[in-house]
Amino acid sequence: MRYGLVAPALCRAVLRNQRLRVQVCERGLRKLSSIKTGRPFEEENCRNYDPKSFYPARIGDTLNSKYELVSKLGWGTGSTVWLARATHWLTTVRLPWQNEHHVALKITNNTASAQLAARRELDISDQMFSAETTHPGRQYVRSVIDSFEVEGPHGTHICLAFEPLRQPLWMLGQQSGLTNLVQPRTIKSLLPSILKSLDFLHSECQVIHTDLKGDHFMIPFEDSKVLEDYATRQEANPAPCQERNGRPVYESRSSFGHLRGDIGYVKLTDFGLAVRGNVPNNHLIQPREYTAPEVMLKAGWSYSADIWNLGLVLWELLGDINLLSGRVPGHCKFSNKTRWAQMIRLLGPPPSELLARADREALSQFYDDQGVFKYPELIPDELFTLSNSTPMLEGQERALFIEFAKKMLTWMPEQRATAKELLDDPWLKSVGRHRAAGFGYLEDTRLT
């Protein structure tokens, strides 16, 4: 990986180290530590990977005459994400924790689908932040700070600059050192920011996120020095890079180390699949394990689809449990039929009113012409209950959480609680006991 300009003596010292294979890059004294492997590396693992669709970004490059790439933070099927140092801070936005200005820079692929998602995210961000508002949820939504285009060897790439954030919410369990699960007391303390961000989206902006998951609730930096130390480490210890198919592929460096302070809120991110809620919507949305019933039936959906989605995400955060997995135990193949059967066991038969709204073809996946469910053998046995699916909580704490979840997981979309209504739920204010997975002890979870 290339890193910041260094003294010639340091360059000679690195070159003398026989454990590192260093190649001199085209510009100045910057270095690229390379690896040799025939196996797929980083985004090369993407299904249908096409090197011509990804921008050939290099550490040390300056994009748009403003953003110097410091380190690769991650990748996806349609983009790579980088920490960049803003060498010329031209926007009026200045974040209070910033000493040296950094941004998270998403460089999208040059494909039509990736560019469409980037333009949608930019459009939704403009819609959310263009109007004056005092809504408390606005501060918990990450906006696009800047946008521009760069020309690659095979087409144009849209770049979106965001406030850099520390890590996804689900990683908090790993930070504790005790368990990979996020503790209930932590979820309770952070849920208000999540619910306020959704209320801001739904009530103020008329926006539906459509893609809620643990990766999209991000934790901010608890201390500005965390980001500074990270940048220093990247310059001193370049990450490996594979030069192949006409572009460099860098190893992602997404870890910022252990938490150094308390976290009081999270921010909602990634609006590439978001849509406006003030128009009819009927296309398929959401990860398949999270899809709301009205979406599966193509019965029309609105803001409450996000609420259903959030309810299922909570089970994964608290217990690493995919509540409606769509899979038969012992088998990994996903099936919508199996998932619908699981919903019947947990929620009871769907109301006829919901089925009457369904698209006929979508409905025929599950029901015959007489309205009888075609796959009763897939319905789990009586042991498949909400209570048995919540082993991480105990007693009254478990009962209160299940009542909280039931307000989100209902067949009828209009019967689900809104984000604002969920803010007043007794579970968020309760004193309870939970079982730490793998340790077997109980711990009080009082909110202060």
C-alpha positions in Angstrom: 0.0 0.0 0.0 1.3 3.4 -0.8 1.6 5.8 2.1 2.5 9.5 2.8 5.8 11.0 1.7 8.6 9.9 4.0 12.2 10.7 4.4 14.7 9.0 2.1 16.4 7.3 5.0 13.2 5.7 6.0 12.6 4.6 2.5 16.0 2.9 2.4 15.3 1.2 5.7 12.1 -0.3 4.3 13.8 -1.4 1.1 16.5 -3.2 3.2 13.8 -5.3 5.0 13.8 -8.6 3.1 10.5 -9.6 4.5 8.7 -6.9 2.5 8.4 -7.0 -1.2 8.2 -3.3 -2.2 7.7 -1.9 -5.6 8.2 1.8 -6.5 5.0 3.4 -7.8 4.8 6.0 -10.4 4.6 9.1 -8.2 7.4 10.3 -5.9 8.8 8.2 -3.1 5.5 6.5 -2.1 5.6 2.8 -1.8 3.3 -0.1 -2.5 3.8 -3.3 -0.5 2.7 -6.1 -2.8 1.7 -9.7 -2.4 1.7 -12.6 -4.9 -1.2 -14.9 -4.9 -3.4 -16.6 -7.4 -6.4 -16.6 -5.1 -9.1 -14.0 -5.2 -8.3 -11.0 -3.0 -10.7 -8.5 -1.5 -13.3 -7.4 -4.1 -12.0 -10.0 -6.4 -14.2 -12.3 -4.3 -17.3 -10.5 -5.6 -19.6 -12.6 -7.7 -19.1 -11.7 -11.4 -16.1 -9.5 -10.5 -15.0 -7.2 -13.4 -11.8 -5.3 -12.8 -12.8 -2.8 -15.4 -15.8 -1.7 -13.4 -13.8 -0.7 -10.3 -11.8 2.5 -10.1 -8.0 1.8 -9.9 -7.5 3.9 -6.7 -4.1 4.1 -5.2 -3.1 5.2 -1.7 -1.6 8.7 -2.0 -3.7 9.7 -5.0 -5.5 13.0 -4.7 -9.0 13.0 -6.2 -10.9 16.1 -7.3 -7.8 18.1 -6.4 -9.0 17.8 -2.8 -9.0 14.3 -1.2 -5.8 12.4 -0.6 -6.4 8.6 -0.2 -5.1 7.4 3.1 -6.4 3.8 3.5 -9.0 1.5 2.1 -11.8 0.9 4.6 -13.8 -1.7 2.8 -15.5 -2.8 -0.4 -18.7 -4.0 -1.9 -20.1 -5.3 -5.1 -20.5 -1.8 -6.4 -17.9 0.3 -4.8 -14.8 0.6 -2.6 -14.6 2.9 0.5 -11.5 4.9 1.5 -10.4 7.1 4.3 -9.3 10.3 2.6 -7.6 13.5 4.0 -9.2 16.7 2.7 -6.2 18.7 1.6 -8.4 21.7 0.6 -11.6 21.8 2.8 -13.9 23.6 0.4 -17.2 22.8 2.0 -18.8 24.9 4.7 -19.4 21.7 6.8 -16.9 21.3 9.6 -17.4 18.6 12.1 -16.5 19.6 15.7 -14.3 16.6 16.5 -12.1 17.1 13.4 -8.6 18.5 13.7 -7.2 17.2 10.4 -10.2 16.9 8.0 -11.0 13.4 7.0 -13.8 11.9 5.0 -15.0 8.4 4.1 -14.9 8.4 0.3 -17.1 5.9 -1.5 -15.8 5.4 -5.1 -18.6 3.7 -7.0 -18.2 1.4 -9.9 -18.8 2.7 -13.4 -21.7 0.3 -14.0 -25.2 1.6 -14.6 -26.6 0.0 -11.5 -23.9 1.4 -9.2 -24.2 4.9 -10.6 -28.0 4.7 -10.3 -27.6 3.8 -6.6 -25.1 6.6 -6.0 -27.3 9.2 -7.6 -30.3 7.9 -5.6 -28.3 8.3 -2.4 -27.2 11.8 -3.3 -30.8 12.7 -4.3 -32.2 11.3 -1.0 -29.5 13.1 1.0 -30.3 16.4 -0.6 -34.0 15.8 0.1 -33.3 15.0 3.8 -31.0 17.9 4.5 -32.3 20.7 2.2 -35.1 21.8 4.5 -34.8 23.6 7.8 -35.9 21.4 10.7 -35.4 21.0 14.4 -36.2 17.3 14.4 -33.9 15.6 16.9 -33.4 12.6 14.6 -31.6 14.6 11.9 -28.3 14.4 13.8 -28.4 10.6 13.7 -28.5 10.4 9.9 -25.3 10.5 7.9 -25.5 12.8 5.0 -23.4 13.2 1.8 -20.9 16.0 2.5 -19.6 16.3 -1.1 -19.9 14.6 -4.4 -17.9 14.6 -7.7 -17.0 12.4 -10.6 -13.6 10.9 -11.6 -12.6 9.4 -15.0 -11.2 6.0 -14.9 -9.7 4.0 -17.8 -13.0 2.4 -18.5 -15.6 5.0 -17.6 -16.9 7.5 -15.1 -17.0 6.9 -11.4 -19.2 8.8 -8.9 -17.6 9.6 -5.6 -19.5 10.5 -2.4 -17.8 11.9 0.6 -19.3 11.2 4.1 -18.4 11.9 7.7 -16.1 9.0 8.7 -17.6 6.6 11.3 -15.9 4.1 13.5 -17.6 0.8 13.0 -21.0 -1.0 12.6 -23.1 -1.5 15.7 -22.9 -5.3 15.6 -19.1 -5.1 16.2 -19.6 -3.7 19.7 -19.9 -7.2 21.0 -16.4 -7.9 19.9 -15.2 -4.8 21.6 -16.3 -6.0 25.0 -14.0 -9.1 24.9 -16.7 -11.3 26.5 -19.1 -12.2 23.7 -19.7 -11.4 20.1 -23.2 -10.3 21.0 -24.3 -6.7 21.7 -25.5 -6.5 25.3 -29.1 -5.6 25.9 -28.2 -2.6 28.1 -26.2 -1.2 25.1 -29.0 -1.8 22.6 -31.4 0.0 25.0 -29.1 3.0 25.2 -28.6 3.3 21.5 -32.1 2.4 20.2 -33.4 6.0 20.9 -31.0 7.4 18.3 -32.1 4.7 15.8 -35.8 5.3 16.4 -35.3 9.1 16.2 -33.4 8.7 12.9 -36.3 6.6 11.5 -38.9 9.0 12.7 -37.0 11.8 11.0 -36.9 9.8 7.8 -40.6 8.8 7.9 -42.3 11.9 9.3 -40.1 14.8 8.1 -38.5 13.5 4.9 -41.0 11.0 3.6 -38.2 8.6 3.0 -38.2 4.8 3.4 -34.7 3.3 4.0 -35.7 -0.3 2.8 -32.3 -1.9 3.7 -31.9 -1.8 7.5 -29.3 -4.1 8.9 -26.5 -4.2 11.5 -24.0 -2.8 9.0 -26.0 0.3 8.4 -26.1 1.5 12.1 -22.7 3.0 12.5 -20.9 4.2 15.6 -19.1 7.6 15.6 -15.6 8.2 16.8 -15.4 8.6 20.6 -12.2 10.7 20.4 -10.6 12.5 17.5 -7.2 11.0 18.3 -8.6 7.5 17.3 -8.7 8.6 13.7 -5.4 10.4 13.9 -3.7 7.4 15.3 -5.2 5.2 12.6 -3.9 7.4 9.8 -0.4 7.4 11.4 -0.5 3.6 11.6 -1.4 3.3 7.9 1.5 5.5 6.9 3.9 3.5 9.0 2.6 0.0 8.2 1.2 -0.2 4.6 -1.4 -2.9 3.9 -0.7 -5.5 1.3 -1.8 -4.9 -2.3 -2.3 -7.2 -5.3 -1.5 -5.7 -8.6 -3.6 -7.6 -11.1 -5.8 -7.2 -14.2 -4.7 -3.6 -14.7 -5.6 -2.3 -11.2 -4.2 -2.4 -7.6 -6.4 -4.3 -5.1 -5.6 -3.2 -1.5 -6.3 -5.1 1.7 -9.0 -3.3 3.7 -8.0 -1.8 7.0 -11.3 -1.3 8.8 -10.3 -1.7 12.5 -9.7 1.4 14.5 -8.7 -0.5 17.7 -10.4 -0.8 21.0 -13.0 1.7 22.2 -11.5 4.5 24.3 -14.7 6.0 25.6 -18.5 5.7 25.9 -20.8 5.5 22.9 -24.1 7.4 23.3 -25.7 7.0 19.8 -25.4 5.5 16.3 -26.0 7.0 12.9 -28.1 5.6 10.1 -26.2 5.2 6.9 -26.4 3.8 3.3 -29.3 5.2 1.4 -28.5 3.8 -2.0 -31.8 1.7 -1.9 -33.9 4.3 -0.2 -37.1 5.5 -1.8 -39.7 8.3 -1.4 -42.6 7.2 0.7 -45.1 9.7 -0.6 -45.6 7.7 -3.8 -47.0 4.1 -4.3 -44.3 1.4 -3.9 -44.7 -2.2 -4.8 -41.2 -3.5 -5.9 -39.2 -6.0 -3.9 -37.0 -4.6 -1.2 -35.0 -5.6 1.9 -32.6 -8.5 2.5 -34.6 -11.7 2.0 -34.4 -12.8 5.6 -35.9 -9.4 6.7 -38.5 -8.9 4.0 -41.9 -7.7 5.3 -45.0 -9.9 4.5 -46.7 -7.1 2.4 -43.5 -6.9 0.3 -43.4 -10.7 -0.3 -47.1 -10.5 -1.4 -46.5 -7.4 -3.6 -49.5 -5.9 -1.7 -48.0 -2.4 -1.6 -45.7 -1.2 1.2 -44.7 2.0 3.0 -42.8 3.3 6.1 -43.9 0.4 8.3 -41.8 -2.0 6.2 -38.8 -0.3 7.9 -40.3 -1.0 11.3 -40.7 -4.8 10.5 -37.1 -4.8 9.2 -35.8 -3.2 12.5 -37.6 -5.8 14.6 -35.8 -8.6 13.0 -32.4 -6.8 13.1 -32.8 -6.6 16.9 -32.8 -10.4 17.2 -29.5 -10.6 15.3 -27.9 -7.8 17.3 -29.0 -9.2 20.7 -28.7 -13.0 20.1 -27.1 -13.6 16.7 -30.4 -15.2 15.8 -32.0 -15.0 12.3 -35.5 -15.2 13.6 -37.2 -15.8 10.2 -34.3 -17.5 8.4 -36.3 -19.2 5.6 -34.3 -22.4 6.2 -35.1 -25.8 7.6 -32.8 -26.7 10.5 -29.8 -28.5 9.2 -30.2 -27.2 5.7 -28.7 -24.0 4.3 -31.0 -23.5 1.3 -33.2 -20.4 1.7 -36.9 -20.7 0.7 -39.7 -18.1 0.8 -42.1 -20.9 1.4 -40.2 -22.0 4.6 -40.0 -18.4 5.8 -43.7 -17.9 5.3 -44.4 -21.1 7.3 -42.1 -19.7 10.1 -44.2 -16.5 10.1 -47.4 -18.5 10.4 -46.0 -20.3 13.5 -44.9 -17.1 15.2 -47.7 -14.8 14.2 -50.6 -17.1 13.5 -52.4 -17.2 10.1 -52.2 -14.0 8.1 -55.4 -11.9 8.0 -57.7 -12.3 5.0 -57.5 -8.6 4.6 -53.8 -8.7 3.9 -54.2 -11.7 1.5 -56.9 -9.8 -0.4 -54.4 -7.0 -1.2 -51.8 -9.4 -2.6 -50.7 -9.7 -6.2 -52.3 -12.9 -7.5 -49.0 -14.4 -8.7 -47.2 -13.6 -5.5 -50.0 -15.1 -3.5 -49.9 -18.3 -5.5 -46.5 -19.0 -4.1 -48.1 -19.9 -0.8 -51.8 -20.5 -1.2 -54.0 -22.6 -3.5 -57.2 -21.3 -5.2 -59.2 -22.0 -2.1 -56.9 -19.9 0.1 -55.3 -22.9 1.8 -51.6 -22.8 2.6 -49.9 -25.3 0.3 -47.0 -26.3 2.5 -48.3 -27.1 6.0 -45.4 -29.6 6.5 -43.0 -26.7 6.6 -44.6 -25.0 9.6 -42.2 -25.5 12.6 -43.4 -27.4 15.6 -44.8 -25.8 18.8 -41.3 -25.2 20.2 -40.7 -22.5 17.6 -41.9 -19.5 19.7 -40.7 -15.9 20.3 -39.9 -16.9 23.9 -37.7 -19.9 22.9 -36.0 -17.7 20.3 -34.9 -15.2 22.9 -32.5 -17.2 25.1 -30.3 -14.1 25.7 -32.9 -12.5 28.0 -34.5 -13.7 31.2 -37.8 -13.4 33.0 -39.6 -10.1 32.9 -36.9 -8.6 30.7 -37.6 -11.2 28.1 -41.4 -10.7 28.3 -41.0 -6.9 27.9 -38.7 -7.3 24.9 -41.1 -9.7 23.2 -44.0 -7.3 23.7 -41.8 -4.5 22.2 -40.9 -6.7 19.2 -44.6 -7.7 18.7 -45.3 -4.0 18.0 -43.0 -4.2 15.0 -43.7 -7.8 13.8 -47.3 -7.8 12.9 -48.9 -9.0 9.7 -50.9 -5.8 9.0 -48.6 -2.9 8.2 -50.9 -0.3 9.6 -51.0 -2.1 13.0 -47.2 -1.7 13.5 -46.1 1.0 15.9 -44.3 4.0 14.4 -40.7 4.8 15.3 -42.0 7.7 17.5 -44.4 5.4 19.4 -41.7 2.8 20.1 -39.6 5.5 21.9 -42.0 5.3 24.8 -42.0 1.5 25.1 -41.6 0.1 28.7 -38.7 -2.2 27.6 -36.5 0.7 26.8 -36.9 2.0 30.3 -36.9 -1.3 32.2 -34.5 -2.7 34.6 -33.9 -6.3 33.6 -31.6 -9.3 33.6 -30.0 -10.9 30.6 -27.9 -14.0 30.1 -24.5 -13.4 28.6 -24.1 -16.1 25.9 -21.4 -18.7 26.7 -21.0 -17.5 30.3 -24.3 -18.4 32.0 -24.4 -15.5 34.5 -27.1 -12.8 34.8 -26.4 -9.1 34.9 -28.6 -6.1 35.7 -29.3 -3.7 32.9 -30.3 -0.5 34.4 -30.5 2.7 32.3 -29.2 5.8 33.9 
